[in-house]
Amino acid sequence: MLPLQVIDSFLLNYNIGQILLLVFALGTLGLLGLGSKKVLGLHFGAFGLIFLLTPQAINPKLYLFLGLGLVVIAPMLFATADE
């Protein structure tokens, strides 16, 4: 287990949008192994809402538009799933 000081010193170099994008990308890579478009659609929708609801004072506007795009794409992924 890493001490909190190590994690804190790493995270101070990045803003919240970059950290959320990293977590989103790693989660997407992990879910691709499942092969389920429904789960991937739910993942996109959840992170789309997270990006939309993150306060803009600590997050650049680019991530707001990313969240909007993910919220639009998520229902399409979920609806076109075969399972």
C-alpha angles and dihedrals in degrees: 000000000000120000115249092243091063092050092045094050090050095048095047090073093061137054124236093259093058092048092049090048090053091050090047092051094047091047091049091051090050093049094048088072090062092058093214116136091192093059090044090051091051090049091051091048094049094050091043089058091045091053091047095048097045108108112258092221090074098029130061117242091246090077091051089060091044089055091049091052092048092050089053095046097044098071090047091053091047094047095048094050115119097212 
